[in-house]
Structures are given as structure tokens and as C-alpha cells.
């Protein structure tokens, strides 16, 4: 049997889970599996808030995840020739190269949505930004110790997180906890620390029931986070944050947590995209007009054919898609009936600072909400399973 070349582009959650699933599926079938990413590591993006509060490494070398059986190429794919089954990429040295494939999986993920530069603040977009956030609030707290003017002292001890999705909630919670701890260390009363979470909606967690939203808001308040509903950040300049309500907040730091956009690199690959910038795929993850090219994760618009529901851009969806993709790929290669996409069940975990979390799921039409140690263990499990950490 001729060896086939399977190329997976992207070392994020969807990419690494796709490689693992393909490895398992292709046992006994000669296959060269190639993983391409611009970095030599898998970045645990859902944990970006961690280096924003402490010196934490959230990168895992790809060779640690796949010590054998996977060839790694460090580079950026710039175009795909579906008819010739060829990709073109630029390696880490800037050299343009080409690679032929039999099967191609595009899992290039997403990028953080950023505010415009003139809006000020810092977007929680990557590790460098997270470290800048950490250095800024820590320096502000040291300055607050010496500050004699009450209003300026309060400004230095105030942070606003703009965006109340799960990322914004977890970032605000971790910051409130860490800043209160640092306050005690510096001799500042912890209650002087103020963390605002700016929510454009009228309540938190619109994906689930009102009961969950209320529990979530109370847990945030207990942890030192004040939620401002129906409020968007407009612009931060010189320590003043203008809000959509007409109010102005004096802040030492504004952090943008505005969600995700499909990877902008998709626009140059020559493949069909939705107006939102995601790859157009069918119910079995096949990219339109490109035989044996598949796409999963944040970069693809994947819709459940039974419900018409589109998958969200989360690592939970990516890992489930990856498991199904390997079966689809094998069926297509063998010319047999392939599986089709099915949405994940409703299941959300939200971290609320160290050893605190809340979990919601719906089973048999009943809302189930878990907190305490069990909620925290489930949150840790979801973080770890997405990055294939046992």
C-alpha cells in the first residue's frame, strides 16, 4: 500500500487533536503525518489570563506532545492549490517552499479581536500582551503605595475588562484575586482594589438560563468583580475610560477581551470563505471545491445538518470535530459512507479564580449547575483535555 501524506496546518486545539485522531485511525496504514505551524509549540490560548496575573508558561512544545510519528515543519502556509494538491509556505527563515499532500487539514484557528489603536488599552491577544498587562497592574499597585492623592490612588488600583464572554469573566476573576493578594503584600486594604467587567449585553451568559447568569454574577461579586451591564468601552486615554453610557471611569488599565475572529491568514489561501471569514465546509468538514481538503476548529463554519446550529469557536467543539474528522477522512479514502457533523451537548465551564469555577449543562431538559470543588475539577479537566494533558 502506497504511503500517503497527511498535512495538518495549525498547532492549536483543533490541530493537535486532529493529528492525534489521525494517528490512531491510520494505524496499519502507511502514512506520513506532517504538522505545520509558525511556532514550535502549542499555545494554550484559553489560559492567556494566567501570564496576565503571574509568571506562567502556557506553551507546550509540539515535540513533547508528539515525540514520534509526526514530522514538524515550522512555517506559515500562504496558499493552497487544491487542484494540484499542493501547499505553499514560508519557513521560519523566510524561504518559500512547497509541499505535496494527499490529505490536507486546515486548522489555523482564530485571532483575538482587537480594538482600534486609538481606543487605547491592551488587548489580551497573546503572551506578550498578557505579560504587559501583568507588569502594568503590578507597577500601578507599587505606585499606589506611594500615592497621597486619594483619587489617583484609586485610579491606580482600578482595572476595567471590556468584554464579558468566558475569556473576559475568567480574566477579571483572576485579576481580582491576584490584585487583592498583592494588595495585602503591599499593605493596601484589599477592598481598595476595583475590577470592573463591562458587559454589552443585559445579562451574563446568554448561552444558558437566567439562573446560571445570576449565580455567575454573584460569584463574580463575591470574588471582587463588579459587572456593568449594557456597557461598552469606547476609548481609554490618559487613565480615563469613556463608556457607551456616557459615564467615564478612572482606570489604571483597560483590558480588551472582545472575543475571536477567524485567522486572517485564511484570506490569502485562495479557498472559499464566508462573509465572516471562515472556510466554507460541508457537513463532513470538506472544504468546498477542494478534494481531500478538510477544515475544523475556529477557522471553519461548521453547521449541524439536523439542527442548523453552527458550532461556536471553543476548544470543546474543536476536539469533538477532530475525533469525527479522522473517521470521515478514512471513509472518504475508502469510498464508504462518511459520518456527518453533530453539535456538542450544551456544556460550559467558567473559571472564577484559583479553585473556583461554575459549570452548567442541560440534560433531559433539566438545567444542572455545579460549583465548589467539583466545578473546579471539571474546569481543570476541560482545560487539560483540550491540550491532551493527562
N, C-alpha and C positions, 0 to 999 in steps of 0.2 A: 504494500500500500504506500503510495507516494506521500511524503511528508508535506503537510500543509502549513502555511504561515498565517498565524492569527496575530493581528496587531491591535493592541488596546491603547488608545490615546487618552491619557489623563490618569494621574495617580491619586485622585481624590477618593471619596467614599464609593462612588459608583464604579470607578476604575479598578480599585484593588479588589472589590468584591466580585467584579466580573472576571478578573484574572483567576481568582481562587475557584470560582464556579466552573470556568472553562478548563482549568487544570483537572478538576475532579471528573468532569464529563468526558474529557479526551483521554482518560486512562485507557491504554491499549490501542490508541490510535496515534500514529506518528504525527507530532505537531511541534512546530517552533512557535513559542509564545513570546511576543515582543511587547514590552510596556514602554511607552514614550511619555515623558513628562519634562517640563522645563526645569524642574528641581529634582534632586536625588532623594527626596523624602516625601512621605505622605504627611500633609499638614492636617491636624485635627481641627478643622475650622470652627466647629461648634463650640470649641473651648477657647476661642480667641479672648474671651474675657479674663482668662486666667493670667496671661502675661500682663494684662492691664492692672492687675492687683498685686502680683508677686512675680519674682523671677522664676518662671516656669517654662520648661521645654515641652512644646506640644507637637513636635515633629518626630516622625519615626522613619529612619532610613528605609528606603524601599528594599534594599538588600537584606534588611533584617526581617521584613515581612515575607519576602520570597528569597530565601537563601539558596534555593536550587530550582532548576526547571523553568526559569523565566529570564529572558535576556532584557536588560535595561538599556535604553538609549536616552540620554539627556538632550532634549531639544524641544523645539516648538514647531508643530505642524502648521504649514501655511496654506496648503491647498490639497484637495483630493481629486484625483482623476478616476471617477467611478468606472468609466468605460474601459480604461486600461488597467484597473486595479492597482493603482499606484498612488502613494502619498509623497508629498514633498515637504521637507522640514529643514529647519536651520538648527545646527547643533550648538552646543554651548560656546564654541569658538567662533561662531558666526558663519560657518561654512554651510552652503546649501547642498542638501543631499536628497536622494530619492530612495524609496523602499517599496518593493512589490509585496502585495498581500493576496491571500486567498479569502480571508475574512477580516473585516475591519470593524472595530467597535469604537465609537466616538463617545467618550465620557469626560468631556473637558470642563464640565461643571459650570460654575457661576462666579460672578464677581460681586463685591459689595456695592450696593447703590450709594453713590456719594452725593453730598451737597455740592453746590457750585462753590468755587474758591472764595468768592466774595461773601459767602454766607458764614465764613469763619468756622470755628470749632474744629474737631478732629473726627474723621470717620473711622470706626472700628473695622478696618478693612484688611489688615494684615498684621504680622507680628511686630514689625517696626512701628506701626501706628499704635498698637497696644502698649508697647514699651514707652512711647512718647506720652501716652495717657498716664501711665504709672508714674513716670518721672515728674509730670506736671502736677498731679494732685499731691504727691509726696512733698514736692518743693513748696507748693502752696500752703501745706499744713505747717511746714517749718517756718515759713514767713508769718503765718497766723500767730505763732507763739510770741513773736516779737512785736506784732502789730498792736498799737494802742487805740486806734480809731475803731469803735465797735462795728460800724457799717462795713469798713474794709475787711476787718477780721471775719465777719460773717460771710462776705463775698468769697474770700479765700477758702472757706470751709463749705462752699456750696457747689454742687455739680448738677447739671441737667443732662439727662439721657433722652435724646429725641428719637422716638420710635419705640412702640410698646408691643412688638412681637416677642416671641420667645427669647430671641437674642437680646433685645433691649431689657426685658424683665430680668434675665439672668445676669446681665452686666450690671444693672442698677443694684440688684441684691448683693452681688459680690463686692461692689464698691462700698456700699453702705456698711457691710460687715467689716471690711478691711480698714476703712477710714475710721470707724469707731474704735477698732483695736489700736490703730496708730495714734488716735487722739489720747487714749489712756496712757500710752507710752510717752507722749509728749507733754502730759499734764493738762490736756484740754478736756473739758467735760464732753463726753460722747454725744450728749443731746444737742451740742452746738453744731454737729455735722448735719448738713441738709443735702439729701439726694432727691431730686425731682425726676419722675418718669412722665414724659409728655406723650399722651395718647391721643391720636387724631380721631379715634372712634369715641362713642359714648360709653363704652364699657370695655373691659379687657376680655381677651379670649373669645372672640366672636365665633370661633370654630365649634364651641361647645355651649353648654347650658348656662343660664344666668347664675345658677347656684355655684358652679365652678368659678365663674368670674368673681363673684363676691368673696369666696374663700381665698382666691388668689390675691385679691386686693387687700384683704385683711392680713394675710400672711406678709405681704409687702410692707404694709404699715407697721406691723409688729417688728419687722426687720429694719425699720428706719427709712423706708422709701415712701414718699408722698406722690400719689398719682394725680395728674391733672388731665381730666378727660376733655375731649373736644378741643384739644390744643395742639397746634403745630408750632415748631420753632421756625422762625423766619430768618433771623440773622443774629450772629454774635459778633460784637465788635467792642474792643476795649472793656471787656468784662460786663457788658450789658447784652442780654439776650432778648430780642424782640419776639413776641408771640403773636399768633394769629388772632388772639382775643383782644389785642390792643395793650395787654399787660407787658411789662418789662421786668425781667429777673436779673438781679446782680449775681453773676456766677464766676467762679474761678476757672470753670471748664465746661464746655458744651461738647457732648459726645453724640455723634450721629450713628444711629443703628436703624437704618432705613430699609433693611431687607436686601434681597438679592436680585441681580439681573443675569440672564444667560451670558455665558462667556462672550465678550465682544469679538474674540478671535474667530468665532463661527462665521462672521460676515465676509471673511476673505477666503473661505474654503470652497466656494463655488457650489454649495448644496442648498436645497430649498429650505427657506425659513418662514416661520410665522411672522406676523407683524410685530409680535413681542420679541422676536429674535431667537426663538427656539427652533431646532430642527424639526421638520415635518416627518413624522413616522406613522406607520400603520399600527394596528392592534397587536402586532408581534415585533414591534421595535425596529422594523425595517425602514431605512431612510428612502424616501420617495425617489424613484428613478436611478437608484444606485444598487445594483445586485450585490448581495452579501456584505452590505454596509448596514450596520445597526447603530442605534444610539439609545442610551439610557441616562438617567440622572437629571440634574438641573438643566442640562443643555437641550433636552428633548421635550416636546409637548406630547405627553402620553395620556391617552384617554381610555377609560374603561368602556368597552363597546356595549356592555349591558346597561350601565347606569348613565353613561355620558359624562361622568365625573373625571376631571383632569387631576392627575397626581400633583401634589404640592412639591415644592423644592426643599425636601428634607432628606437627611441621610437614611431615615427609616424607609422611605419609598425606594431609594437607590439600592439598598441591599436586597430588598424583595425583587426588584426588577432584575438585578444581576443573576439571582438564582434561576429565574424563569428564562432569561436570555440564553443561558448555556443550553437549555433543553430545546429552545427554538432553533438555535444555531445548528445543533446536531440533527434535528428533524429536517431542516432545510437542506443540509448536506446529503442526507439520506433520501430526500424526496418523499418524506412522510408527512402526515398531518402535524402541524406545529401548534403549541399552546398559544393562547391569546392572553392579553393583559387582564389582570383583575386587581382592583384597588385594594389597598390595605384596609384593615378594620380601623375604626376610629380609636386612636390610642395616642395620648400626648403626655409627655413628662416635662416638667418645668423645674429647673433648679432654682433654689431660693437662698443660695449661700451655702457655706460648708455644712454638710449633714442635714440640709433642709431641702425638701422638694415636695411637689404635689403632682399627682398622676390622675388623669381622667381617661376613662374608656366607657364605651357603651356596648353592653351585651344584652341580647334578648329584649331590646327596647328599654333597658334599665341603665341609668347613669351610675357609674361606680367611681368614687373619688377616694384616693389613697394618700395619706400623708405620713408623717413620722418616719421611723427607720425603714419601713418597707418602701415608702415612696422614694426615699433617698437611695436605697439599694437598687431600685428599678431604674432610677435616673443614671446611676453609675453604670449599670448593666447596658443601657441603651447607648451611652457614650462609647463604652468599650467594644460592644459587639459590632458597632458600625466600622470601627477601625481594626476589627479582627483581633482584639486583645482578649486573651483568655483569663 
